[in-house]
Amino acid sequence: MFRILAEFTGNICTSLVQTVGCFISGLGVMMIGMRAVEAVGRNPGSAGKVLVQSILGMALAEAITFYVLFLA
């Protein structure tokens, strides 16, 4: 009885951690994209540099998603 209950609550906690981690990672990617668009809107000449930096930032933010999915 207790083994089943422990397994059930462990699955709920793991799912909750994965959901929250992926949601926060998505918010990070959204904010990076929002700021990149804002920066290019203010200074269109810097579009190339901003694009490279935003892609790197988004890749690092997406890495959090994979850490959460595989380690949780």
Buried (B, 14 or more C-beta within 10 A) or exposed (E): EEEEEEEEEEEEEEEEBBEEBBEEBBEBBEEBBEBBEEBBEEEEEEEEEBEEBBEEBBEEBBEBBEEBEEEB
